[in-house]
Each structure stands twice: as structure tokens, then as C-alpha cells.
Amino acid sequence: RYLRLGEMANPQEAGLSAASSIALMLTSDIRVLFYLTALIREICAAPLHSILVNVVRTESYFHALEAGIHIANRRLTRIKQSKGTKNLFAKPSAGAARESPIAGHLEGFDLAHVYEHLLVGLRHSLTQAMYVPPAPAEIPTQPWLWSSQEKHGMHVDALTWIPGILERFQSYPELRMEVVRYICAAATFYTGPCAPSVGPDHRDGASGEDDDRPMTAGRTGSGVPVVPLLAVQTFSLLQPDVLEILTKVLETGDDPCELSLACLAVSNLVGYEQEYRTNDKSQRELPFEALQRLVYAVKQVLKGIPKLPRDISVRCIMYTYRTISNMLGFDSLPMTCALMETGVLDAIKMTFDFFFRDVAKIESTADYAFILQNLLLLLRNWATAGCKAELQATQLKDIGRRTREGSPDHFLQVLKDNVNDAGLINLMVKALFKITDTPREIPEVDDDYLDMVYTDFLVSIRTLLKRTDLKNSMKWRDLDQRDFERLLEQIKEHRYRRTAIFEDEELINILYLMTKQAFMYERSYFLDYLMTVAYGDQRDGHTLMQDICAVCCAIISTQNSTGGDGPTCNVAHVVSDHAKFVHSLESVPDPRMQLWHYRLLVGWSLRPKVLDEVSEDARALKFVVDKLLDPLLGRYSVVLVHNISVLRHVPLLTASGHLSIICDAYRNLVPGSKDERQRRLLRRFLLASLRNCMFHAADLDRELTDKDLEATVHLCDAVEEADIPMYFA
């Protein structure tokens, strides 16, 4: 009670009692203030099983802590204003017999020590609220409870005086350490067991430390979102003072523990800010230059990680990877470019080589798995954020608009220099092989873990391949194609084992993008897979995946037929009934997709087995002949009908109407088309088909129908002069 009355500046005017006046004089003495705050520190820093915890959880303790902060700030203000401070018996009184015993030792008391004690008290008020559950009789508004701490005035007002004491007491490193610890406690406040039901942040599935990871906002038991006020308002990274303090620590800190705590605080605060920006539609303005300076500081920490103690360096790499990953999730074109411009990816590659060149360098398997998971998530965000930013910058350039932070041309150049498609894929492949192809046994790498990292990898690959497809910029020679292809095989087998879905849409889309951009498969694994999906009998109806795989097969066949030396598509063990394959073409809704399948069938028509099955099936043969009149498939049907007429002419000759359609197709190929050479060749094939059917007939009078005979005779008025000899034949 007396300490709170000590806030009065002039006890005589306020009419305070003698006891209150004495209390005010005592608290104005640096020695009394020092020992008072030291007592507060000792009480709050006691172990959680100590009886002193009950002292902390009282109104009197918080009154004393608040009063200590007020008195210290009042004393500092007087010092800054060059006003004298009041210390009891600091000098011998006039006429006194001797000097007071308590007048000495003043030089051993410093206000910096007082602030250190107070910061410890503030930090422990947070940590005790995180780990000490409320008693049944306690009400929610009591200041030591979790629900009250995040809104408590002494935390809200802390940033009004912390920057000032750091500036004044720069020669006292312990004070900065306590400030970092305090901010770190606020940044991890929502991970404590006494917090409301809060879910883990973005797939942190294999953490080596469950209580220091950033968490999502979560929800209370009533379903109301929990906004982490301490992390996104009071100690938000967008607060200039918080950002300045943490950046300066990362830039100048030489204490490994201080660096580790600062990295943890930055990581968590960036994570909360990213989550808040995702949920909040107002999109608070970002201080791009200050955040870029922070990234430069993070890069400096990454470069210095090999010099840190091993346990601390492992922690720092976790925190810094998460920091960069979450910053990329801010969904801001200027922020993405500012981050990439720092060259932090080179430092990330260096740390990966340092830690994972020797698979036993990281002792904890949980840390080993968690770091790689975060690295893959970072690379996914790097690829997706970079491609999205590139699209936004291109749109700005097209409309002739620039932002305050730079021109679209500048952004595009930064993205071009830092989104290296082949380099990112190679790094991801190496990271995944450190998980799946390592002599070290890692219990944390289970099927759920692999599901997450494989999904991140596939999303990254699909994003980058879409970019290179649009820009025609993929350089396969820069990619380690053998390892890349082998890893995709592992992923396909894992996903099939987990889902039992053979036609993997995500993987097929990636294979299509690879094939379209002339990827040369070194193994036949995916060629067989594409053929099976396109032409296998494992489905009842037609699917889009079937069309996509058919396109891939046609592209691969074309590539290999023009000089490619890789494996080719072998359909012999996939399509067992070619007539049934023709039937399935009827159900293909898109004519262009129908074309890809039909081209492949025509390519098989040199095989007697194919000709036998198609010609003996009346429905299949009718489909082939009818397509002679199709503007898209007609030229392919000409080749197929000709091949049938050479070896299996009887069904063509005896089925009424087939030869008539051949004659109609000949008439349709009138002179004057764009490709005259092709038109002449197709007409020759059609006449050759008529000739073959009639030449090989055993009994032409019996086998040739009147309709077809009439159509053949009437064709004479359309026969070109160059075709007359063949027509008469």
C-alpha cells in the first residue's frame, strides 16, 4: 500500500501521513530500491514447486512490481533532467557526531541492476502464467492468470521505457540479455500449457522442442478465435522498438545464448504476424526497409552458425529457417523481393552443407528431421512466393504502374536472379534424400512425416515447372535428372501405398509438364506408368488423367522417333484388346484428346495383331472408316484404313458402305488445300485402299455390294489425272 502511495510527487502538498512520507523517502533511495527489486526477483525466480509461487500469485506482489517499475522510471527521469536524486543519509548531516553507517557503498548500486531485476520480474510473471494452472477459487481477472497477463498494463507499457534504458546502459550487457529474454517470453507465451486450445503452426510435425515453436491463433472452447495480443500488438514485430532491438542483437550480439533467444523471438513473432495477416483483411503496412535489415541480420547469423556451440547452432538454424519461411508467407511483392535481394538463400545452402554433409553432425534425430522439414517448407515458400510475385510484377508492368518500393522492372530482375528453377529443385532433392536415403535411423520419419515433405516437394516442383513452361526457360542440363527421376519414383510408390489411388493427379500433372518441356526419361518406370494410365484396363469410364497420359505418350514417342536415345513407350503389355481400345475412344469427349489416343493407335497399325482385332470387330472398324470424313482425325484414318486393306481387306469389302465412305473421303480432298503434298498423298492412299480390296477379293461379284460398286464407278468424275492409272487398276 505504501509503495503505491509513493507515486505521489509531493507528499507535503498531498497531505500524506508520516508513514507514507517515510515510505516515499525510502523508495527514493537507490539502495532500498535495489534490495526491494532484488527481493522481487528472488521470489519470482523460485522454482515452480516452491512455496514462493504462492507469493507471486497475490495482488501485493503485482502492486510491488508495478511500483518498482514506476519508482525506477521516476528516478531515471530525474537523472535525465539533471535533477538531484534523493538517497537517505548519503552525506554526513550537519552537526552529526559521525557519518551514518548506511551512507557508504553507494558506488556499488546502479539503476541498471534495478532494471535488470524488474525485467526478470516481468518475464517470470509471464512464464508462471504459462505453466501454473489457476486454482479453482481464483477468478479470471486476477493479474497472475494467463487471461490477464496478455492485457496487463505493465506489459503494455513496457516498450515506453525499455528502449530508453537500453540506450542509456549500453555498457551493461546483462540488461540487454534480460530484455531479449522478456521479449522471448512474450513471443512464446501462447505455447504454454495454460493457454487456450491452440493448434500447432504449419505442420511442425517432428520438432525437437515442443514449447518454442510459433503457434496459430487457435480457438477457445467456445469457438472464438484467439488473437495473440502480446505477439501481434504489444510486442509485434512491426513495433519499431521491438524490431530495432531484435535486429541490433542479431547484428552485434556475440553471446550465443542471446543470439539463440533473439532468433527464437524473431521466428515466433514473424510466425504470428504471418498468421495474423492471413486472417486479418486490413493488411497492416509492412516496414520493408527495416524488415530487409532484419533479414540481413538473419543472414549474418546463418553465416556465423559454424562458429557457435553445436546445440545452440542447431536451435538457431531451426529458428532462422522458420523466420524466412514465414516472411515469404506475408504475400507482399515488395517484401518478397526485399527478402530475396539479401542473398539469404546462399547462406541457407551453406548451412545445409555444413550440417548435412555428415549425417551424424546433428545428434538429435528429432532435430535432424525437423530442420529438414522446415528447409523443404522454406524452399516451397521460396518457389511459390517467387512465382506469385513474378506474376504480380508482370501485371504491374503491363498496366504501366509502379509502387513506392520500386519499379516492376526492378522486381522482375530480382526475381529472375533469385528464383533459380534447377537450383531449387536440386537442393530439394538433396534434402529429401537426406531423409529417405540415409544410413541413419530416424524414428521421427514416419508415413505422416513423409506425406508432408513429399507434398511440399510436389507443390514446389509443379509451381516451378509451370513457370518454366510459361517462360520456356527450363535447362534440364543444370538438373541432376537421375536423382530427380528416382525421387519421383519413390514418391509415387509411397503415395500409392498410402492412398491406393493409381491415377495420381498431382504426379501426372507434373509428369505432363516435364514431358511437355522435353524431359528425357532415363528409366522406363514412368513410361510404363503413363502407358498404363492412358491405355490400361483398370478403369470403367473415361478420365481426364487418361487423356493427359496419352498426350505424354504421344510426345515421348515423337521425341524418340526423331533421334532420342531414351526408353520409349511400349504398349504391348498394356493394351490387350485393340478393338476395345477403339470402343473407348468413342467416349472421349474432347476431340483433341481423342486425337492423341487415335494417333497412337495408327502408330500401332503396322502390327498384324492390331489389324486383326480392329478389322474383325464391326463396331471398331465402322468407327475407323467413319472418321475418314472427320476433319481432325481423317488423315490418320486414311493410314489405318490403307493398312487394313493391305492385310485384312475382307471386312472392308464385305461390309456395306465402307467403300462408299472411302470414295466420299477422296472427293472431299479437293485441290487447293494449304498442304498440297499431303492432300495428294492421302488421295493416293484412299485409291490404293479401293484397289487392294478389289484386287484381293476372291469373288468380287458376291463380296462387293451394289452401293459400294455404284460409289466406286461414280468416283470417276472426281479422279485427278495423276490418279487415273491407279483408278483403272
C-alpha positions in Angstrom: 0.0 0.0 0.0 2.8 2.4 0.9 4.7 1.7 -2.3 1.7 2.7 -4.4 1.3 5.9 -2.4 4.9 6.6 -3.3 3.7 7.6 -6.7 2.8 11.0 -5.3 5.4 13.5 -6.2 4.9 16.0 -3.3 3.8 14.3 0.0 3.6 17.7 1.8 1.0 19.1 -0.7 -0.8 15.8 -0.9 -1.3 15.7 2.9 0.2 12.3 3.3 0.6 10.7 6.7 4.0 10.4 8.3 4.2 6.7 7.4 3.5 7.4 3.8 6.1 10.2 3.7 8.7 7.8 5.2 7.8 5.2 2.6 8.3 7.7 -0.2 11.7 8.7 1.1 12.8 5.1 1.5 11.8 4.2 -2.0 13.6 7.2 -3.4 16.9 5.7 -2.0 18.8 3.6 -4.6 19.8 1.1 -2.0 16.3 0.5 -0.8 15.1 0.3 -4.4 17.9 -2.1 -5.3 17.1 -4.6 -2.5 13.4 -4.3 -3.0 13.6 -5.2 -6.7 16.2 -7.9 -5.8 13.7 -9.4 -3.4 11.0 -9.3 -6.1 13.4 -11.1 -8.5 14.3 -13.8 -5.9 10.7 -14.5 -5.2 9.5 -14.7 -8.8 12.5 -16.8 -10.0 11.9 -19.5 -7.4 11.1 -23.0 -8.9 7.5 -23.7 -9.7 7.3 -26.2 -6.9 8.5 -23.6 -4.3 6.1 -22.1 -1.8 7.2 -18.7 -3.1 4.9 -19.3 -6.1 2.0 -18.6 -3.8 3.6 -15.2 -3.0 3.8 -14.3 -6.7 0.2 -15.2 -7.1 -1.0 -12.3 -4.9 -2.2 -8.8 -5.5 0.5 -7.4 -3.2 3.3 -8.9 -5.3 2.0 -7.3 -8.5 1.5 -3.9 -6.7 5.1 -4.1 -5.6 6.3 -4.9 -9.1 4.3 -2.1 -10.7 5.5 0.3 -8.0 9.1 -0.7 -8.5 8.8 0.0 -12.3 7.3 3.4 -11.6 9.9 4.4 -9.0 12.8 3.3 -11.2 11.4 5.3 -14.2 10.8 8.3 -12.0 14.4 8.1 -10.8 15.7 7.7 -14.3 13.7 10.8 -15.4 15.2 12.9 -12.7 18.7 11.8 -13.8 18.0 12.6 -17.4 16.7 16.1 -16.3 19.9 16.6 -14.3 17.9 16.8 -11.1 19.5 15.5 -8.0 18.4 12.1 -6.6 17.5 11.6 -3.0 19.4 9.0 -1.1 18.9 8.8 2.7 22.0 9.7 4.7 24.1 9.8 1.6 26.3 12.5 3.3 27.0 13.3 7.0 24.4 15.6 8.4 25.5 19.0 9.7 26.5 18.7 13.4 26.3 14.9 13.4 28.7 13.1 15.6 29.8 10.8 12.9 28.9 9.5 9.4 25.9 7.2 9.1 26.8 3.5 8.5 24.4 3.3 5.6 26.0 6.2 3.8 28.6 4.0 2.3 28.6 1.6 -0.7 26.6 3.9 -2.9 29.0 3.4 -5.7 28.1 -0.3 -5.8 24.4 0.4 -6.6 23.4 1.1 -10.2 20.0 1.8 -11.7 20.9 -0.7 -14.4 20.8 -3.5 -11.8 17.4 -2.3 -10.7 16.0 -2.6 -14.2 17.6 -6.0 -14.6 15.6 -7.2 -11.5 12.4 -5.6 -12.8 12.8 -7.3 -16.2 13.3 -10.6 -14.6 10.1 -10.0 -12.6 8.1 -9.1 -15.7 9.4 -12.2 -17.6 8.6 -14.6 -14.7 5.1 -13.1 -14.4 4.5 -14.3 -18.0 6.2 -17.7 -17.6 4.4 -18.5 -14.4 1.1 -17.7 -16.0 2.1 -20.1 -18.8 2.8 -23.1 -16.6 0.9 -22.7 -13.3 -2.8 -23.6 -13.7 -5.4 -21.5 -11.9 -6.8 -22.7 -8.7 -10.5 -23.5 -8.5 -11.2 -20.5 -6.3 -9.3 -18.0 -8.5 -11.3 -15.6 -10.7 -10.2 -14.9 -14.3 -9.5 -11.2 -13.7 -6.7 -11.8 -11.1 -3.5 -10.4 -12.5 -1.3 -13.5 -12.3 -3.6 -15.7 -14.5 -2.9 -16.3 -18.2 -6.0 -14.5 -19.4 -5.0 -11.3 -17.5 -1.3 -11.3 -18.3 -1.5 -10.6 -22.1 -3.6 -7.4 -21.4 -1.8 -6.3 -18.2 -0.8 -2.7 -18.2 2.8 -3.2 -17.1 3.4 -5.4 -20.2 1.6 -3.0 -22.5 3.6 0.0 -21.2 7.0 -1.8 -21.1 8.1 -0.6 -24.5 7.7 3.0 -23.4 10.8 2.7 -21.2 12.8 -0.4 -22.4 14.3 1.4 -25.4 15.5 4.3 -23.2 17.2 2.1 -20.7 19.0 0.1 -23.4 20.3 3.3 -24.9 21.4 4.7 -21.6 23.0 1.5 -20.2 24.8 0.2 -23.3 27.8 -0.8 -21.2 25.7 -3.2 -19.2 25.2 -6.3 -21.5 23.2 -8.2 -18.8 20.4 -5.7 -19.3 20.1 -6.3 -23.0 20.1 -10.1 -22.3 17.1 -9.6 -19.9 15.3 -7.5 -22.4 15.7 -10.3 -25.1 14.5 -12.9 -22.6 11.5 -10.8 -21.8 10.5 -10.4 -25.4 11.2 -14.1 -26.0 8.8 -15.0 -23.1 6.1 -12.8 -24.8 6.8 -14.5 -28.1 6.4 -18.0 -26.7 3.5 -17.0 -24.3 0.9 -18.8 -26.4 2.7 -22.2 -26.3 2.3 -22.8 -22.6 0.0 -25.5 -21.2 -2.2 -22.9 -19.6 -3.0 -21.2 -22.9 -6.4 -21.8 -24.6 -6.6 -24.7 -27.0 -4.1 -23.7 -29.7 -3.1 -25.8 -32.7 0.5 -26.1 -33.9 1.7 -23.9 -36.7 2.0 -25.2 -40.2 2.8 -28.8 -40.0 5.5 -28.7 -37.3 5.4 -32.5 -37.0 8.8 -33.5 -35.9 10.0 -30.8 -33.6 12.9 -31.3 -31.3 11.3 -28.8 -28.9 7.6 -28.5 -28.5 7.4 -25.4 -26.3 9.3 -22.8 -28.5 7.6 -23.1 -31.9 5.2 -20.5 -33.3 1.6 -21.4 -32.9 -1.5 -20.4 -34.8 -4.1 -18.1 -33.2 -6.3 -21.1 -32.4 -9.7 -21.1 -30.8 -11.2 -21.0 -27.4 -13.6 -23.7 -26.2 -16.5 -21.5 -27.4 -15.1 -21.4 -30.9 -14.0 -17.8 -30.8 -10.6 -17.1 -32.4 -7.8 -16.4 -30.0 -5.9 -13.3 -31.2 -2.3 -13.4 -29.7 -2.3 -9.8 -28.4 1.2 -10.0 -26.9 2.6 -11.3 -30.2 0.8 -9.2 -32.8 0.1 -6.0 -30.8 2.1 -5.4 -27.7 5.4 -7.0 -28.8 4.5 -7.2 -32.5 7.5 -7.4 -34.9 6.0 -4.4 -36.6 6.5 -2.3 -33.5 9.6 -0.2 -34.4 11.2 -0.6 -31.0 10.8 -4.4 -30.9 12.2 -4.7 -34.5 15.1 -2.4 -33.7 16.0 -4.3 -30.5 16.0 -7.7 -32.1 17.7 -6.6 -35.3 20.5 -4.9 -33.3 21.0 -8.1 -31.2 21.3 -10.2 -34.3 23.7 -7.7 -35.9 26.0 -7.1 -32.9 25.4 -10.0 -30.4 28.4 -12.2 -29.6 26.7 -14.1 -26.8 25.5 -17.5 -28.2 22.6 -17.7 -25.8 21.5 -14.2 -26.5 21.6 -14.9 -30.3 19.6 -18.1 -29.9 16.9 -16.3 -27.8 16.7 -13.4 -30.3 16.4 -15.9 -33.2 13.6 -17.7 -31.3 11.7 -14.4 -30.6 12.0 -13.3 -34.2 10.9 -16.7 -35.5 7.8 -16.8 -33.3 6.8 -13.1 -33.9 7.2 -13.5 -37.7 5.0 -16.6 -37.5 2.3 -14.9 -35.5 2.4 -11.9 -37.9 2.1 -14.1 -40.9 -0.9 -15.9 -39.3 -2.5 -12.6 -38.3 -2.1 -11.2 -41.8 -3.7 -14.3 -43.3 -6.7 -13.9 -41.0 -6.9 -10.1 -40.9 -8.2 -8.4 -44.1 -6.9 -5.0 -43.2 -3.3 -6.0 -44.1 -1.1 -3.8 -41.9 1.6 -1.9 -43.7 5.0 -3.5 -43.6 8.2 -1.6 -42.8 10.1 -3.1 -45.8 13.5 -1.4 -45.2 13.5 -2.4 -41.5 12.4 -6.0 -42.3 15.1 -6.2 -45.0 17.7 -5.1 -42.5 16.4 -7.9 -40.2 16.8 -10.4 -43.0 20.4 -9.2 -43.5 20.9 -9.8 -39.8 19.5 -13.3 -40.0 21.8 -14.0 -42.9 24.7 -12.8 -40.8 23.6 -15.3 -38.0 23.4 -18.1 -40.6 27.0 -17.4 -41.8 28.2 -17.5 -38.2 26.4 -20.7 -37.2 29.5 -22.9 -37.7 31.3 -20.9 -35.0 28.5 -21.3 -32.4 28.3 -24.2 -29.9 26.7 -27.2 -31.6 23.5 -27.3 -29.5 22.9 -23.6 -30.0 23.7 -23.6 -33.7 21.1 -26.4 -34.2 18.5 -24.2 -32.5 19.5 -21.1 -34.5 19.2 -22.9 -37.8 15.7 -24.0 -36.8 14.6 -20.5 -35.9 16.1 -18.8 -38.9 14.7 -21.2 -41.4 11.2 -20.7 -39.9 11.7 -16.9 -40.0 12.5 -16.8 -43.7 9.7 -19.3 -44.5 7.1 -17.2 -42.6 8.3 -14.0 -44.1 7.8 -15.4 -47.6 4.2 -16.0 -46.5 3.5 -12.3 -46.0 2.1 -12.3 -49.5 3.7 -9.0 -50.5 5.5 -8.3 -53.7 7.9 -5.7 -52.2 8.6 -7.8 -49.1 9.3 -11.0 -51.2 11.8 -9.1 -53.4 13.4 -7.3 -50.5 14.0 -10.7 -48.8 15.3 -12.4 -51.9 17.6 -9.4 -52.7 19.6 -10.0 -49.4 21.1 -13.2 -50.8 19.9 -15.2 -47.8 19.4 -18.3 -49.9 23.2 -18.7 -50.3 23.6 -18.7 -46.6 20.8 -21.3 -46.3 22.7 -23.5 -48.8 25.9 -23.1 -46.8 24.2 -24.2 -43.5 22.7 -27.2 -45.2 26.0 -28.3 -46.5 27.6 -27.7 -43.1 25.1 -29.7 -41.1 24.1 -32.5 -43.5 27.4 -33.3 -45.3 27.9 -35.6 -42.3 24.6 -37.1 -41.3 25.7 -37.6 -37.7 26.6 -34.0 -37.1 23.1 -33.3 -35.6 22.9 -35.5 -32.6 19.1 -35.5 -32.1 17.1 -37.4 -34.7 14.1 -35.2 -33.9 16.1 -32.0 -34.6 17.5 -33.7 -37.8 14.1 -34.4 -39.1 12.6 -31.1 -38.0 15.3 -29.0 -39.7 14.9 -30.8 -43.0 11.2 -30.4 -42.8 11.5 -26.7 -42.3 14.0 -26.4 -45.0 11.7 -28.1 -47.5 8.8 -25.8 -46.4 11.1 -22.8 -46.8 12.0 -23.9 -50.4 8.4 -24.5 -51.2 7.5 -20.9 -50.0 10.5 -19.5 -51.9 9.3 -21.1 -55.1 5.6 -20.3 -54.7 6.1 -16.8 -53.3 8.7 -16.0 -56.0 6.4 -17.2 -58.8 3.4 -15.3 -57.4 5.5 -12.1 -57.0 6.8 -12.5 -60.6 3.2 -12.7 -61.9 2.2 -9.6 -59.9 5.2 -7.7 -61.1 4.4 -8.7 -64.7 0.8 -7.4 -64.3 2.1 -4.1 -62.9 4.4 -3.7 -65.8 1.7 -4.5 -68.3 -0.5 -1.7 -66.9 2.4 0.7 -66.6 2.2 1.0 -62.8 4.9 1.2 -60.2 4.9 1.0 -56.4 6.5 3.2 -53.8 9.0 0.5 -53.1 10.3 0.1 -56.7 9.5 -0.4 -60.4 8.2 -3.6 -61.9 11.4 -4.0 -63.9 13.5 -3.9 -60.7 11.2 -6.5 -59.1 11.4 -8.8 -62.1 15.2 -8.6 -62.2 15.4 -9.5 -58.6 13.1 -12.5 -59.0 15.0 -13.6 -62.2 18.3 -13.6 -60.3 16.9 -15.4 -57.2 14.3 -17.9 -58.4 16.7 -20.5 -60.0 14.4 -23.3 -61.0 17.0 -26.1 -61.5 19.0 -24.9 -58.4 15.9 -25.0 -56.1 14.9 -28.5 -57.4 18.4 -29.8 -56.9 18.5 -28.5 -53.3 15.1 -30.0 -52.5 16.2 -33.4 -54.0 19.3 -33.4 -51.9 17.3 -32.5 -48.7 14.8 -35.3 -49.3 17.5 -37.9 -49.9 18.9 -36.9 -46.6 15.6 -38.2 -45.2 14.9 -41.2 -47.4 18.3 -42.4 -48.4 20.5 -42.1 -45.3 22.2 -44.8 -43.2 21.0 -43.1 -40.1 17.8 -44.5 -38.5 15.4 -41.6 -37.8 12.3 -42.8 -35.8 10.5 -39.4 -36.5 10.4 -40.1 -40.2 7.1 -42.0 -40.4 4.4 -42.1 -43.1 2.7 -38.9 -41.9 6.1 -37.0 -41.9 6.8 -38.3 -45.5 3.3 -37.2 -46.6 4.0 -33.6 -45.5 7.5 -33.3 -47.0 6.5 -35.1 -50.3 3.5 -32.8 -50.6 5.8 -29.7 -50.1 8.1 -31.1 -52.8 5.4 -31.8 -55.3 3.8 -28.4 -54.9 7.2 -26.8 -55.4 8.0 -28.8 -58.5 4.6 -28.1 -60.1 5.0 -24.4 -59.4 8.4 -24.2 -60.9 7.6 -26.3 -63.9 4.6 -24.1 -64.7 6.9 -21.1 -64.5 9.4 -22.6 -66.9 6.7 -23.8 -69.2 5.3 -20.3 -69.5 8.8 -18.8 -70.0 10.3 -21.7 -71.9 13.3 -21.4 -69.6 13.9 -24.9 -68.2 17.5 -26.0 -68.6 17.4 -29.7 -67.9 21.2 -30.0 -68.2 21.5 -28.0 -65.0 19.3 -30.5 -63.1 20.5 -33.8 -61.6 18.0 -35.7 -63.7 18.8 -39.2 -62.4 18.3 -38.4 -58.8 15.2 -36.3 -59.6 13.6 -39.1 -61.5 14.5 -41.7 -58.8 13.0 -39.5 -56.1 9.7 -39.1 -58.1 9.6 -42.9 -58.3 9.9 -43.1 -54.5 7.2 -40.5 -54.0 4.8 -42.3 -56.4 5.3 -45.6 -54.7 4.7 -44.0 -51.2 1.6 -42.2 -52.3 0.1 -45.3 -53.9 0.8 -47.3 -50.8 -0.9 -44.6 -48.6 -3.9 -43.9 -50.8 -4.3 -46.9 -53.1 -5.0 -44.3 -55.9 -3.2 -45.4 -59.0 -4.0 -42.4 -61.2 -2.2 -39.8 -59.0 -3.5 -36.5 -60.3 -0.7 -34.4 -58.7 2.0 -36.6 -60.0 0.5 -37.0 -63.5 0.3 -33.2 -63.9 4.0 -32.9 -63.0 4.9 -35.7 -65.5 2.9 -33.9 -68.1 4.8 -30.6 -67.5 8.1 -32.5 -67.6 7.3 -34.3 -70.8 6.0 -31.2 -72.5 9.3 -29.5 -71.7 11.3 -32.3 -73.3 12.5 -34.1 -70.2 14.4 -37.2 -71.3 13.5 -40.1 -69.0 16.5 -42.3 -68.3 14.4 -45.2 -66.9 11.2 -46.9 -68.2 9.4 -46.7 -64.9 7.3 -43.6 -65.6 6.9 -44.5 -69.3 5.2 -47.8 -68.3 3.1 -45.9 -65.7 2.0 -43.3 -68.3 1.1 -46.1 -70.8 -0.9 -48.0 -68.1 -2.9 -45.0 -67.1 -3.6 -44.0 -70.7 -4.5 -47.3 -72.1 -4.8 -49.8 -69.3 -8.0 -51.6 -68.4 -8.0 -50.6 -64.7 -11.0 -48.2 -65.0 -14.6 -48.4 -66.2 -15.1 -45.0 -67.7 -13.0 -42.3 -69.4 -11.0 -39.9 -67.2 -9.0 -36.7 -67.8 -5.9 -38.4 -66.4 -6.2 -40.9 -69.2 -6.1 -38.1 -71.8 -3.1 -36.4 -70.2 -1.1 -39.5 -70.1 -2.0 -40.3 -73.7 -0.6 -36.9 -74.7 2.6 -37.6 -72.7 3.0 -41.0 -74.5 2.5 -39.4 -77.9 5.1 -36.7 -77.1 7.6 -39.2 -75.9 7.1 -41.4 -79.0 7.6 -38.4 -81.2 10.7 -37.4 -79.4 12.3 -40.8 -79.6 11.3 -41.2 -83.3 13.2 -38.0 -84.1 16.5 -39.1 -82.7 16.0 -39.6 -79.0 18.1 -42.3 -77.4 16.0 -42.8 -74.2 13.5 -45.6 -73.5 10.2 -45.4 -75.5 6.6 -46.2 -74.7 5.9 -50.0 -75.0 2.2 -50.6 -75.2 2.3 -54.3 -75.9 1.8 -55.4 -72.3 -0.7 -52.6 -71.6 -3.4 -52.8 -74.3 -4.6 -56.4 -74.7 -7.7 -55.8 -76.8 -7.2 -53.1 -79.5 -10.9 -53.3 -80.6 -11.9 -52.4 -77.0 -9.4 -49.6 -77.1 -11.2 -48.2 -80.2 -14.5 -48.5 -78.4 -13.1 -46.4 -75.5 -12.2 -43.7 -78.0 -15.9 -43.1 -78.6 -16.4 -42.0 -75.0 -13.6 -39.4 -75.2 -15.5 -36.0 -75.1 -12.7 -33.7 -76.3 -11.8 -34.2 -80.0 -8.3 -33.0 -79.4 -7.8 -35.6 -76.7 -9.4 -38.2 -79.0 -6.7 -37.2 -81.5 -3.8 -38.1 -79.1 -5.2 -41.6 -78.5 -6.0 -42.1 -82.2 -2.5 -41.1 -83.3 -1.1 -43.8 -81.1 -3.5 -46.4 -82.5 -2.4 -45.5 -86.0 1.2 -45.9 -85.0 0.5 -49.5 -83.9 -1.3 -50.4 -87.2 1.8 -52.0 -88.7 1.3 -54.9 -86.3 -0.8 -57.7 -87.7 -2.4 -58.3 -84.3 -3.7 -54.8 -84.2 -5.1 -55.0 -87.7 -6.8 -58.4 -86.9 -8.6 -57.1 -83.8 -9.7 -53.8 -85.3 -10.9 -55.3 -88.6 -12.7 -58.3 -87.1 -14.8 -56.1 -84.8 -17.5 -54.4 -86.8 -18.1 -51.6 -84.3 -14.3 -50.7 -84.2 -14.0 -50.9 -88.0 -17.0 -48.7 -88.5 -15.5 -46.1 -86.2 -12.3 -46.1 -88.2 -14.0 -45.8 -91.5 -16.4 -43.1 -90.4 -13.5 -41.0 -89.2 -12.3 -40.7 -92.8 -14.8 -37.8 -93.1 -13.6 -36.2 -89.8 -11.6 -33.0 -90.4 -9.3 -33.7 -87.4 -8.9 -37.5 -87.5 -9.4 -38.1 -91.2 -5.8 -38.2 -92.3 -5.0 -40.7 -89.5 -7.9 -42.9 -90.5 -6.6 -42.9 -94.1 -3.4 -44.5 -93.0 -5.2 -47.0 -90.8 -7.7 -48.0 -93.5 -4.9 -48.4 -96.0 -3.0 -50.7 -93.7 -6.2 -52.8 -93.1 -6.8 -53.1 -96.8 -3.3 -54.5 -97.3 -3.5 -57.4 -94.9 -7.2 -57.7 -93.8 -9.3 -56.4 -96.7 -12.3 -58.7 -96.4 -14.2 -56.8 -93.6 -13.7 -53.5 -95.6 -15.0 -55.1 -98.8 -18.0 -57.0 -97.5 -19.4 -54.5 -95.0 -21.9 -52.3 -97.0 -21.0 -48.7 -97.1 -17.3 -48.7 -96.2 -16.0 -48.3 -99.7 -18.6 -45.6 -100.3 -17.2 -43.6 -97.4 -13.7 -44.1 -98.9 -15.0 -42.6 -102.1 -16.6 -39.7 -100.3 -13.3 -39.0 -98.4 -11.5 -38.9 -101.8 -14.0 -36.4 -103.1 -13.6 -34.2 -100.1 -9.8 -33.8 -100.6 -10.2 -31.3 -103.4 -7.3 -29.4 -104.9 -6.4 -26.0 -103.3 -5.6 -27.0 -99.7 -2.7 -25.5 -97.8 -0.6 -28.6 -97.8 -0.9 -29.9 -101.4 1.7 -32.6 -100.9 -0.2 -34.1 -98.0 -3.5 -33.9 -99.9 -2.1 -35.8 -102.9 -0.6 -38.5 -100.6 -3.9 -39.0 -98.8 -5.8 -39.4 -102.1 -3.3 -41.9 -103.3 -3.7 -43.9 -100.1 -7.5 -43.9 -100.5 -7.4 -45.1 -104.1 -4.8 -47.7 -103.0 -7.3 -48.9 -100.4 -10.0 -49.4 -103.0 -7.6 -51.1 -105.3 -6.3 -53.5 -102.6 -9.9 -54.5 -101.6 -10.9 -55.3 -105.1 -7.6 -56.9 -106.2 -7.5 -59.3 -103.2 -11.2 -60.3 -103.5 -11.8 -64.0 -104.0 -15.3 -63.4 -105.6 -15.8 -59.7 -106.3 -19.4 -60.2 -107.6 -20.5 -61.8 -104.4 -18.5 -59.7 -101.9 -18.9 -56.2 -103.3 -22.3 -54.6 -102.5 -24.2 -52.7 -105.1 -24.0 -49.5 -103.1 -20.2 -49.6 -102.9 -20.0 -50.6 -106.6 -22.1 -47.6 -107.6 -20.0 -45.2 -105.5 -16.8 -46.6 -107.0 -18.0 -46.2 -110.6 -19.3 -42.6 -110.0 -16.0 -41.6 -108.5 -14.6 -41.4 -112.0 -15.6 -37.8 -112.4 -13.6 -36.7 -109.4 -10.4 -38.7 -110.1 -7.4 -36.5 -110.8 -5.3 -37.1 -113.9 -2.4 -38.4 -111.9 -4.6 -41.0 -110.2 -6.3 -42.4 -113.4 -3.8 -45.3 -113.8 -4.5 -46.5 -110.2 -8.2 -45.9 -110.6 -8.4 -48.1 -113.6 -6.2 -50.7 -111.9 
